Amino acid sequence: MQNDLLLRVLRGEPVPRTPVWMMRQAGRYLPEYRATREQAGDFMTMCQTPELACEVTLQPLERFRLDAAILFSDILTIPDAMGLGLNFIPGEGPTFNHPIESAADVAALGIPDMERELGYVMDAVRLIRHELDGRVPLIGFSGSPWTLATYMIEGGASRDFARAKAMLYHEPRTLHQLLDKLATAVTAYLTAQIEAGVQAVMLFDTWGGVLAWPAYRDYSLAYMQRIITAIGDKVPLILFTKGGGQWLPMMKDSGAAAIGLDWTASLGAARTILGDNIALQGNLDPAILRAEPAVIENEVRRVLADYGHGHRHIFNLGHGITPDIPPEHAAAMIEAVHKHSPQYHKEHP
């Protein structure tokens, strides 16, 4: 592989500089992405057409000096394949035609066949790996069981997660049954991506941070640990709970190769808690990319200094890049990492 910095960090090997990639790096902030989406007609057509998914996955790599590609897809492909009927409504985001409302709804759910119902994802992985030709590693991903469950129960995005939390406290057995099925499905989904060619995987626990700490342990982390154990040493796994910085001691023994942090946490404090046996990923506030390049560079330097010297940091945003960011501001961040991170790896020849 021409550039394996990300994989070396995940394995705990020395690197000459900090690798960098961005969550949602293939996205609406890029004019070339918007052009491809217009050609496709809608978001799900892009996801379900391997050639288009490959095209948009590679677009940021043509523009920026990134150290990884991440599969272009959506976290809600599994619920869609389970028969909930996913729609993307402009201005509203994802919605489901058939949300989960009862134990009977959960009992009726089947585990999708990964090559039949989600084969378009695996076809995209194979095509992307072929087109990358060893330039950088390809990261696969899935939503966490809890995060997928929130969308399935709420029927789409939510501000307060009232229905999901109501099920958690009033019908815990039903929620555990749903999470059990989702953990099985996510394990199969990530395993299929690995078999198709991804070289690392990431669990996006986007809504784990809305839970009370005992609920996070029992309804989110426990199911992610089951997935991590099942994946084993096939490929390294990155665990990211948005808003989860306060639960790092619980994550320490999760088995993840790396823990992602959002911008509300300190990398240095996290490193003190977790030690150097686990890599850290993050954690620039995406909003900083609205600032001038000089401000962006200073903030990159601050994040690098917060982690300090060592080889177990993957530079990333604390969440996904937003559609309003000028691409040149993303470039300023990436170039600042290239410029300023080598000093933290000086012992490497």
PyMOL commands that set and color helices and strands:
alter all, ss='L'
color gray80, all
select helices_A, chain A and resi 5-11+31-40+43-48+50-63+77-84+103-108+119-132+145-154+162-170+172-196+208-210+213-231+245-251+267-274+286-290+293-307+327-340+342-345
alter helices_A, ss='H'
color red, helices_A
select strands_A, chain A and resi 69-70+86-89+93-96+138-143+200-205+237-241+258-260+279-284+313-317
alter strands_A, ss='S'
color yellow, strands_A
deselect
rebuild
show_as cartoon
